[in-house]
Amino acid sequence: MPYSAEVVRRARQTLAQEKADKESVHNHRLFEAYEKLPRLRAIDMELRQTMTLAAQAAFTKGGDAAEAMAAVRDTNLALQSERKALVEQNFAPGWLEETVCPHCGGSGYVGSTMCSCLAELCRQEQKKEIAHLTNGQENFRNFRLDYYSDAVDRAYGASPRTIMERNLQICKRYGENFAPGAGNLLFVGGTGLGKTYLSACIANAVADNGCSVVYETAPRLIAKLEKDRFNGDEESHSAVVALNTCDLLIIDDLGTELPGNFVTAALYSLLSERLMAGKSMLISTNLTIGEIAKRYSPQIASRLQGEFKGLIFVGEDIRVQKSRGF
């Protein structure tokens, strides 16, 4: 789950603050504990002394070294046992807990592997990022099918409500069961038919599952690619790395960006790289496949048609319905 560098930075900053806060609380409580139980202070001093004794024993020559180390070990274990009993008898569970995470000690990593505590903070930061780009409230339960007519549309042989109910179920399964390599979705249809809403629902569900998501409108995506191409600073490069490596890339409103040769080349390169790597994508657009071929290239249209599961969005503009008080 390769989170963006910015998400990891913010998560590590939060973890560092939590660690500092925990240490501050621990030091204050430890002082209180020493005041209440002088024996606890004495044990901690003796435990520190055993570390010095262990170092000295390591340099003892001959057969006495093993005997010296065993004695130090036994003393240390006895002191730890006594300390544990004192703490359990006199304080609430966890009251003298020293570290913010028992697995990594608050560093965020166990060896070279990201610890679960930092991964959870990354997930939370990613959710905040997605909420900033959407309204943060989208979920499948609140998707209203009553905005879509139940009258059969002869062009599709089914009612818009039936079609959209099927789309909803596909999106729900995709989002809630998402795993890296889950495949690609293409949302096609007019404005105000729920493409952006269901894209955000999927983004939230995938993020909840702990997978990395980058959600961008097409204009913002192209702006990031242009900045990296022509400025090439570390921040812009990290943003493009996230576009290429995240578990799910969502491009909303493809076709609303200004067209041009750079756009076509950059979009083709991004699609090709992610498809070759088996990285999942979700793209929404108001354009048909034919219009995509004309605006960008037949090659891009072919990839979208052949490598993406297409969902047609039909019905009446929901924004217009809301303006009428529906």
Helices and strands as residue ranges (DSSP letters): H 5-36, H 38-58, H 64-90, E 109-110, E 113-114, H 116-133, G 140-142, G 145-147, H 160-176, E 185-189, H 195-208, E 213-217, H 218-230, H 234-245, E 248-254, H 261-277, E 280-285, H 289-295, H 298-307, E 309-313, H 318-323
